[in-house]
């Protein structure tokens, strides 16, 4: 009976497998640091295969480089002996929800998700630390071998999640930020679907670095543009007062995601309502309607969405329109006379001629689709109706009042608990524009206040099944530590958050803010049965298996006796199940049903896609009943078999009753 490996995948080994598919002749055998024979790449042979397309040593090349880049790349590939433990009491609708919230270091979370969600995430949104000089970044120290790191990662880290303030006085100010982002983006890329999109919020401090980093990780063609988000009117900086942020877009594969991204114009309801009022007031006096419409549009500042349609000032029986260009694109395109419908005289022709052949323009005039001036001295125009142009390409400049999202969040909590939360409505609109739909997954690895997660629920509101779902990841960042570097309003808001969480009996961490927001949002959605507003909380922890790693001279009888039990005493059957789901690359949101067979607890996942029995004494009868259900997979506790003979007998039962079942042990 094969054993599950019970740790995250070794991505270096995966890369070697990919090279082997392309160049099997360059794969050889070597011995690792422990003397074990392992597959390796013969780079001399690989160089021969690639001939003139290899850049080495001091040869100049186009690249982004910084101190620590090599260690950061290693950080992405090294496996970890950790797991995800379910926290049912902290979840909402644990048994039925398809949404996940993972509490812990996002680098470790991404490693754990590599196999279960490989190529399955449609959109990844991240709002990383902005590297202003006070934000906390992850201090990932992986200056050791993959094997050593795998061994150490099974232990409880003495430094917790290693969050440190990246101050401007740090000589590696930019390098530390890049080293933090690089492995996370490399792992994120693996999770994206072929048409997947990476969306990153960033400010001016690391904007240029982010674009180059994204192009390096996802490919030079991956960067497809950005939104400049005006969210401030401050005027208190030297040189240039920065009043905006960026939302940067990358795609995994341009050949698959061809970029037909459109969004519905904002403010249309206001415009239609206003013109309805003008029509009731002026009837068919189109000139009077035009005059009042032009005056009405003037009340809206450039930041108001209505202002983007201020050229739609005319109206006829069909609706609101603006007089559009009717000139030919080429000089002398079509030349003929057109008569003004009122004066009967020939109208002024566009300098380059008409856009359409004569027959076509006659039809358009008869159909009332050409806008004429008061007399023949004005060049006519096409009528472009607002109703037929309600959708536009995703635009690169946005005006968003950042106070609106802050106010909504403060109303939800009853107090201000988070600084500068992202606008969930803006994110919802971005999801919709880039094509997030159906059963797509949205992942946010810096979940913060949970805006990106709530945006998924907003997207699903009023929709149809299957609905989009989210995976949020947030480290349990200590707010008391954040308070030490907070200044001004941020200091007061952080204090509010700490007091709020302590009143509820929760630890003062950012992850608790995220979870509490989603609980409150879940309550708001209680009446909407079409929206899955629940979330399943999973927490990163050390492996469920007993650590037996020790130096030979430190092994004592008591240690050996404790190693007989392979599972740590504080771990439940559900803890074991979720580690098995990870190891078997199964979806962590699948429904789990607990039942009893011959007095032993059995867990069924996704209608017997997997059946797990972690009883200390597995009987032949229980094994046979499980086999009779023909599950796709079955897993048992290795120590649950009384002897090798009992284990072999269980394998034999499956061969006879359900040979298609994949049977494993832990």
C-alpha positions in Angstrom: 0.0 0.0 0.0 1.7 3.2 -1.2 2.3 6.0 1.3 1.3 9.6 0.7 4.2 12.0 0.7 2.5 14.5 3.0 4.4 17.6 2.0 4.2 20.3 -0.7 5.6 19.5 -4.2 9.2 20.0 -4.9 8.9 22.4 -7.8 12.6 21.9 -8.8 11.8 18.3 -9.4 8.7 19.3 -11.5 10.9 21.6 -13.6 13.4 18.8 -14.2 10.4 16.6 -15.4 9.4 19.4 -17.8 13.0 19.6 -19.2 13.0 15.8 -19.5 9.9 15.9 -21.7 11.6 18.3 -24.1 15.2 17.1 -23.9 15.3 13.5 -22.4 18.9 13.1 -23.5 20.1 15.8 -21.0 18.7 14.0 -17.9 21.3 12.1 -15.9 21.7 10.7 -12.4 23.6 12.3 -9.6 24.0 12.1 -5.9 22.5 14.7 -3.6 24.0 16.1 -0.4 22.8 13.0 1.5 24.3 10.6 -1.0 21.0 9.5 -2.6 20.8 8.9 -6.3 18.5 11.5 -7.9 17.7 12.9 -11.4 19.7 15.9 -12.5 20.2 18.1 -15.6 23.5 17.9 -17.5 23.9 21.5 -18.4 26.7 20.9 -20.8 24.4 18.7 -22.9 21.6 21.3 -22.5 23.9 23.9 -23.8 24.6 21.8 -26.9 20.8 21.4 -27.5 20.2 25.1 -27.3 23.4 25.9 -29.4 23.5 29.7 -30.0 20.6 30.6 -27.8 22.4 30.5 -24.5 23.5 33.7 -22.6 26.1 33.1 -19.9 28.5 34.9 -17.6 29.3 38.5 -18.2 27.6 38.6 -21.6 25.1 41.5 -21.7 21.4 40.8 -21.6 18.1 42.5 -20.8 17.1 41.4 -17.3 16.0 42.6 -13.9 18.5 41.8 -11.2 19.0 42.5 -7.5 20.9 41.1 -4.5 19.1 38.0 -3.3 17.3 37.1 -6.5 18.9 33.6 -6.6 17.8 32.9 -3.0 14.3 34.2 -3.8 14.0 31.7 -6.7 15.1 28.9 -4.4 12.3 30.0 -2.0 9.7 29.4 -4.6 10.9 25.8 -5.4 11.7 24.4 -2.0 9.0 22.0 -0.6 7.6 22.4 2.9 6.4 19.8 5.4 3.3 21.8 6.4 -0.5 21.3 6.1 -3.8 23.2 6.3 -5.9 22.5 9.3 -9.7 23.2 9.2 -11.1 25.7 11.7 -14.8 24.9 11.6 -15.8 27.2 14.5 -14.2 30.2 12.7 -15.9 29.5 9.4 -19.3 30.3 7.9 -21.3 27.5 6.3 -18.2 25.2 6.5 -20.0 22.1 5.1 -21.6 23.7 2.1 -19.4 26.7 1.0 -17.0 26.6 -1.9 -15.0 29.6 -0.7 -11.7 29.3 1.2 -9.9 31.6 3.6 -6.3 30.5 4.5 -4.6 32.0 7.5 -0.8 32.0 7.3 2.2 33.0 5.3 1.1 33.3 1.7 4.3 31.8 0.3 3.6 28.6 2.3 0.0 28.8 1.3 0.8 29.0 -2.4 3.2 26.0 -2.1 0.4 24.0 -0.4 -2.1 24.9 -3.2 0.2 24.1 -6.1 -1.2 20.7 -6.9 -4.9 21.1 -5.9 -5.3 24.3 -7.9 -2.6 24.0 -10.6 -4.0 25.9 -13.7 -7.4 26.4 -12.1 -7.5 30.1 -10.9 -8.9 32.6 -13.4 -7.9 35.8 -11.7 -5.3 36.5 -9.0 -5.6 39.9 -7.3 -2.9 41.2 -5.0 -2.5 44.3 -3.0 1.0 43.8 -1.7 2.9 46.1 0.8 3.6 49.4 -1.0 7.2 49.7 0.3 6.7 53.1 1.6 9.4 52.6 4.3 7.1 51.5 7.1 5.1 48.6 5.6 5.9 45.1 6.8 7.3 42.6 4.3 8.1 38.9 4.6 11.7 38.2 5.6 12.1 34.8 3.8 15.4 33.2 4.7 16.0 30.1 2.6 19.8 30.0 2.5 19.9 26.2 2.9 19.4 23.1 0.8 16.0 22.0 -0.3 16.2 18.9 2.0 17.3 21.0 5.0 14.5 23.5 4.4 12.0 20.7 4.1 13.2 19.3 7.4 13.1 22.6 9.2 9.8 23.6 7.8 8.2 20.9 9.8 9.1 22.7 12.9 7.5 25.7 14.5 9.4 28.7 13.4 11.0 30.6 16.2 10.5 33.8 14.3 6.8 33.2 13.5 6.0 34.5 10.1 9.1 36.7 9.9 7.3 39.9 9.2 9.7 42.9 9.4 9.4 46.6 8.7 11.2 47.4 5.5 12.5 50.9 6.3 14.1 53.3 3.8 17.3 53.2 6.0 17.6 49.5 5.0 20.4 49.1 2.4 18.3 46.4 0.7 15.1 48.6 0.6 14.1 47.7 -2.9 15.9 44.3 -3.0 14.0 43.0 0.0 10.7 44.0 -1.6 11.6 42.3 -4.9 12.8 39.2 -3.0 9.5 39.0 -1.2 7.4 39.4 -4.4 9.4 37.2 -6.8 8.7 33.7 -5.3 5.1 34.5 -4.7 4.5 35.6 -8.3 6.3 32.5 -9.6 4.0 30.3 -7.6 1.0 32.4 -8.5 1.7 31.9 -12.2 1.4 28.1 -11.8 -2.1 28.5 -10.4 -3.5 30.6 -13.3 -5.6 29.2 -16.0 -4.3 29.6 -19.6 -6.6 32.6 -20.0 -5.8 33.7 -16.4 -5.2 37.3 -15.3 -2.9 38.8 -12.7 -4.1 42.1 -11.3 -1.9 44.1 -8.9 -2.5 47.3 -7.0 0.7 49.3 -6.5 1.9 52.9 -6.0 4.8 54.8 -7.5 7.5 53.4 -5.2 7.7 50.0 -6.9 5.5 50.4 -10.0 8.4 50.2 -12.5 9.9 47.2 -10.6 6.5 45.5 -10.5 6.0 45.8 -14.3 9.4 44.4 -15.0 9.1 41.6 -12.4 5.7 40.6 -13.8 7.2 40.4 -17.4 10.1 38.3 -16.1 7.8 35.8 -14.3 4.9 35.6 -16.8 6.8 36.5 -20.0 7.6 39.8 -21.9 4.2 39.8 -23.5 2.3 39.4 -20.3 2.0 43.1 -19.4 -1.2 44.4 -21.1 -1.8 47.7 -19.4 -2.8 49.5 -16.3 -5.5 51.7 -14.7 -4.3 55.0 -13.3 -6.5 55.4 -10.2 -6.9 59.0 -9.0 -7.9 58.6 -5.4 -6.5 61.7 -3.7 -6.3 65.5 -4.0 -3.4 66.0 -1.6 -0.8 68.7 -2.4 1.8 68.2 0.2 4.8 66.5 -1.6 8.0 67.9 -3.0 8.6 67.8 -6.8 5.3 66.2 -7.9 2.3 65.6 -5.6 1.3 62.0 -6.2 -2.5 61.8 -6.3 -2.9 58.3 -7.9 -2.2 54.6 -7.6 -1.9 51.9 -10.3 -3.8 48.7 -11.0 -1.5 46.7 -13.3 -2.7 43.9 -15.5 -0.8 40.8 -16.7 -2.2 37.8 -18.7 -0.7 34.3 -18.6 -1.1 33.7 -22.3 -2.0 36.3 -24.9 -2.8 33.7 -27.5 -5.6 32.4 -25.3 -6.7 35.6 -23.6 -7.1 37.9 -26.5 -8.2 40.8 -24.4 -11.8 41.5 -25.4 -12.3 43.3 -22.1 -15.3 45.6 -21.9 -17.2 47.3 -19.2 -20.6 49.0 -18.9 -20.4 52.8 -18.7 -21.2 54.3 -15.3 -23.9 56.9 -14.7 -26.2 55.7 -17.5 -29.2 55.5 -15.2 -28.8 59.1 -14.2 -28.5 60.2 -17.9 -31.6 58.2 -19.0 -33.7 59.5 -16.1 -32.6 63.1 -16.9 -33.5 62.9 -20.6 -36.9 61.3 -19.7 -37.6 64.4 -17.7 -36.4 66.7 -20.5 -38.7 64.9 -23.0 -41.7 65.2 -20.7 -41.0 68.9 -20.3 -40.2 69.9 -23.9 -41.9 67.2 -26.0 -40.4 67.0 -29.5 -38.6 70.3 -29.2 -35.2 68.6 -29.7 -33.2 71.9 -29.7 -34.7 72.8 -26.2 -33.8 69.4 -24.9 -30.3 69.8 -26.3 -29.9 73.2 -24.5 -31.1 71.8 -21.2 -29.0 68.7 -21.5 -25.8 70.7 -22.1 -26.6 72.8 -19.0 -27.4 69.7 -17.0 -24.1 68.0 -17.8 -22.1 71.0 -16.5 -23.0 70.2 -12.9 -20.8 67.1 -12.9 -17.1 67.3 -12.3 -14.6 65.3 -14.4 -14.4 62.7 -11.6 -18.1 61.8 -11.9 -18.8 58.9 -14.3 -21.7 60.9 -15.9 -19.1 63.3 -17.2 -17.7 60.6 -19.5 -20.9 60.7 -21.6 -21.3 64.5 -21.6 -21.2 64.6 -25.4 -24.5 62.7 -25.6 -26.6 65.9 -25.5 -29.1 65.3 -28.3 -32.3 63.2 -28.4 -34.9 62.0 -30.9 -37.7 59.4 -30.9 -35.1 56.6 -30.7 -33.3 58.0 -27.7 -30.2 59.8 -26.5 -27.4 60.3 -29.1 -24.5 62.5 -30.1 -23.7 63.8 -33.6 -20.7 61.7 -34.7 -18.3 62.1 -37.6 -19.7 61.2 -41.1 -16.6 62.1 -43.1 -14.8 59.6 -45.2 -11.5 58.2 -43.7 -9.7 58.9 -47.1 -9.6 62.1 -49.1 -12.4 62.1 -51.7 -13.9 58.8 -50.3 -17.4 59.4 -51.7 -18.4 62.7 -53.4 -22.0 63.6 -54.2 -24.6 66.2 -53.2 -26.9 65.9 -50.1 -29.9 68.1 -49.7 -30.9 69.7 -46.4 -34.4 68.3 -45.4 -35.7 71.8 -44.3 -34.0 74.4 -46.6 -33.9 72.1 -49.7 -30.4 73.3 -50.5 -27.2 71.3 -50.8 -25.4 70.9 -47.5 -21.8 71.5 -46.9 -19.8 68.3 -47.5 -17.0 67.0 -45.3 -13.5 67.9 -46.5 -12.7 64.3 -47.2 -16.0 63.4 -48.7 -18.8 61.2 -47.3 -18.1 58.0 -45.3 -20.8 56.0 -47.1 -21.8 55.3 -50.7 -24.7 57.5 -51.8 -27.4 54.8 -51.6 -26.4 54.0 -48.0 -26.6 57.6 -46.8 -30.0 58.1 -48.5 -31.2 55.1 -46.5 -29.8 56.5 -43.3 -31.5 59.9 -43.9 -34.8 58.2 -44.6 -34.4 56.3 -41.4 -33.7 59.4 -39.4 -30.1 58.4 -38.5 -28.4 61.5 -39.8 -28.2 64.7 -37.7 -28.6 67.9 -39.8 -27.7 71.4 -38.6 -30.2 74.3 -38.6 -29.4 75.0 -42.3 -27.2 73.8 -45.2 -24.1 75.6 -44.0 -23.4 72.9 -41.3 -21.9 69.5 -42.2 -24.3 66.7 -41.2 -23.3 64.0 -38.7 -24.1 60.4 -37.9 -26.3 59.7 -34.9 -24.5 57.5 -32.4 -27.0 56.3 -29.8 -26.1 55.9 -26.2 -28.1 52.7 -25.9 -25.9 51.1 -28.6 -22.6 52.2 -27.0 -23.3 51.3 -23.3 -20.2 49.1 -23.2 -16.7 50.4 -23.8 -13.1 49.0 -23.5 -11.7 48.9 -20.0 -10.4 52.4 -19.6 -7.0 53.4 -18.3 -8.0 56.4 -16.1 -10.4 56.1 -13.2 -11.6 58.6 -10.6 -12.4 56.7 -7.3 -13.1 58.4 -4.0 -11.2 56.2 -1.6 -13.3 57.5 1.2 -16.3 55.7 0.0 -14.8 52.2 0.5 -13.5 53.3 3.9 -16.9 54.6 4.9 -18.7 51.4 3.9 -16.2 49.3 5.8 -16.5 51.5 8.9 -20.3 51.2 8.7 -20.0 47.4 8.5 -17.7 47.2 11.6 -19.3 50.1 13.5 -15.8 51.8 13.7 -12.8 52.4 11.5 -10.6 49.3 11.7 -8.6 49.4 8.5 -6.6 52.0 6.6 -7.3 52.5 2.9 -9.3 49.4 2.1 -9.6 48.7 -1.6 -13.0 49.4 -3.3 -15.0 46.2 -3.6 -17.2 47.7 -6.3 -14.3 48.7 -8.4 -12.8 45.2 -8.1 -16.2 43.6 -8.9 -16.3 45.7 -12.1 -12.7 44.6 -13.0 -13.6 41.0 -12.5 -16.6 41.3 -14.8 -14.6 43.2 -17.4 -11.8 40.7 -17.7 -14.3 37.8 -18.0 -14.5 36.2 -14.5 -17.7 34.1 -14.7 -19.3 30.7 -14.1 -17.3 28.5 -11.8 -14.1 30.6 -12.0 -11.9 31.1 -8.9 -10.5 34.4 -7.7 -7.5 34.3 -5.4 -6.1 37.1 -3.2 -2.9 36.3 -1.5 -2.7 39.6 0.5 -6.4 39.5 1.6 -6.1 42.4 4.0 -9.5 43.8 4.8 -11.2 41.2 2.5 -12.3 43.6 -0.3 -11.3 41.3 -3.1 -13.2 38.5 -1.5 -16.4 40.5 -1.0 -16.1 41.7 -4.6 -16.6 38.1 -5.7 -19.9 38.0 -3.7 -20.9 41.3 -5.3 -20.2 39.8 -8.7 -22.4 36.8 -7.9 -25.3 38.9 -6.6 -28.3 38.3 -8.8 -26.4 35.8 -10.9 -27.0 32.1 -11.8 -25.3 28.9 -10.7 -22.5 27.9 -10.9 -21.1 31.0 -9.2 -17.6 32.3 -8.9 -15.7 31.5 -5.8 -12.7 32.9 -3.9 -9.6 31.9 -2.1 -8.2 34.5 0.3 -4.9 34.3 2.1 -3.8 36.5 5.0 -1.0 36.1 7.5 -1.9 36.6 11.2 0.1 39.9 11.2 0.2 41.2 14.8 -1.5 44.6 14.9 0.4 45.5 18.1 3.6 45.3 16.0 2.0 47.4 13.3 1.0 50.0 15.9 4.6 50.6 16.7 5.3 52.1 13.3 1.8 53.6 12.6 1.5 57.3 12.5 -1.4 59.9 12.5 -4.8 58.5 11.5 -3.4 55.1 10.9 -2.3 54.8 14.5 -5.8 55.6 15.7 -7.4 53.2 13.3 -5.0 50.4 14.3 -5.8 51.1 17.9 -9.5 50.8 17.1 -9.0 47.5 15.4 -7.1 46.1 18.3 -9.8 47.1 20.8 -12.6 45.9 18.5 -11.0 42.4 18.2 -10.2 42.1 21.9 -13.9 42.9 22.7 -14.9 40.0 20.5 -12.3 37.7 22.1 -10.2 37.4 19.0 -6.4 37.8 18.7 -5.4 41.3 17.5 -4.2 40.3 14.0 -5.0 41.4 10.4 -6.3 37.9 9.6 -9.0 38.3 12.3 -10.1 41.5 10.7 -10.4 39.7 7.4 -12.5 36.9 8.8 -14.7 39.2 10.8 -15.5 41.3 7.8 -16.5 38.2 5.8 -18.7 37.0 8.7 -20.5 40.4 8.8 -20.9 40.3 5.0 -22.2 36.7 5.3 -24.9 38.0 7.6 -25.8 40.7 5.1 -26.2 38.0 2.4 -28.3 35.7 4.6 -31.5 36.3 2.6 -29.8 35.7 -0.8 -29.9 32.0 -1.4 -28.2 32.3 -4.8 -25.0 33.7 -3.3 -22.6 31.5 -1.5 -21.3 34.0 1.1 -19.8 31.4 3.4 -16.1 30.6 3.7 -14.1 27.6 5.0 -11.2 28.7 7.3 -8.0 26.7 6.9 -4.9 27.4 9.0 -1.3 26.7 8.0 0.4 24.5 10.6 3.2 21.9 10.9 2.6 18.5 9.4 0.2 16.2 11.1 2.8 13.5 11.2 5.1 13.1 14.1 8.5 14.6 13.6 11.1 11.8 13.8 14.0 13.8 12.5 16.9 13.8 15.1 20.6 13.3 15.2 21.6 9.6 15.9 23.3 10.4 19.2 20.2 12.2 20.5 17.9 9.3 20.0 16.7 7.9 23.3 14.3 5.2 24.3 11.5 7.7 25.1 11.9 9.4 21.7 11.7 6.0 19.9 8.6 5.1 21.9 6.9 8.3 21.0 7.7 7.8 17.3 5.5 4.6 17.2 2.5 6.8 16.8 2.8 8.5 13.4 0.2 11.2 14.0 0.6 14.0 16.5 -1.7 13.6 19.5 -3.5 16.9 19.0 -4.6 16.3 15.4 -8.1 15.2 14.4 -9.3 13.0 11.6 -10.4 16.2 9.8 -6.9 17.5 10.1 -5.6 14.4 8.5 -8.2 14.5 5.8 -7.2 18.0 4.6 -3.6 17.0 4.4 -4.6 14.0 2.3 -6.7 16.3 0.0 -3.6 18.4 -0.5 -1.4 15.4 -1.2 -3.9 14.0 -3.6 -4.3 17.3 -5.3 -8.1 17.5 -4.6 -10.2 20.6 -4.3 -10.2 21.8 -0.7 -13.8 23.1 -0.9 -15.3 19.7 -1.7 -18.1 18.7 0.7 -17.2 16.3 3.5 -19.6 13.9 5.2 -18.8 12.1 8.4 -20.4 8.7 9.1 -19.8 5.5 11.0 -19.0 2.1 9.7 -18.7 -0.8 12.1 -18.1 1.7 15.0 -15.3 3.5 13.2 -15.5 7.1 11.8 -15.3 7.4 8.1 -15.1 10.6 6.1 -16.5 10.7 2.6 -15.4 13.5 0.2 -17.5 14.6 -2.8 -19.8 11.6 -3.0 -17.1 9.0 -2.4 -14.5 10.6 -4.6 -12.4 9.9 -1.6 -13.2 7.8 1.5 -10.9 8.1 4.5 -10.8 5.9 7.6 -8.2 7.0 10.2 -9.3 4.5 12.9 -6.7 3.0 15.2 -7.9 -0.5 14.4 -9.2 -1.0 10.8 -11.3 -4.2 10.6 -11.6 -6.4 7.5 -15.4 -5.7 7.6 -15.0 -2.0 7.5 -12.5 -2.3 4.6 -15.0 -4.4 2.7 -17.9 -2.1 3.2 -15.8 0.8 2.0 -14.6 -1.2 -1.1 -18.2 -2.1 -1.8 -18.9 1.6 -2.4 -16.3 1.7 -5.2 -14.7 5.0 -4.2 -12.2 6.6 -6.6 -9.7 6.8 -3.7 -9.4 5.3 -0.2 -6.9 6.2 2.5 -6.2 4.6 5.9 -3.9 5.2 8.8 -0.9 2.8 8.4 -0.8 2.2 12.1 -4.5 1.3 12.0 -3.6 -2.2 10.6 -2.7 -4.6 13.4 0.0 -6.3 11.2 1.5 -6.4 7.8 -0.8 -9.3 7.1 -3.9 -7.1 7.9 -2.6 -4.4 5.5 -2.0 -6.9 2.7 -5.4 -8.4 3.3 -7.0 -4.9 2.9 -5.2 -4.5 -0.4 -6.5 -7.8 -1.5 -10.1 -6.9 -0.7 -9.9 -3.8 -2.9 -8.3 -5.8 -5.7 -11.3 -8.2 -5.6 -14.1 -5.8 -4.9 -13.0 -2.5 -6.3 -9.8 -2.8 -8.4 -10.3 0.8 -9.8 -9.9 2.3 -6.3 -6.5 4.0 -5.6 -5.6 2.9 -2.1 -3.0 4.8 0.0 -1.9 4.9 3.6 -0.4 7.6 5.9 
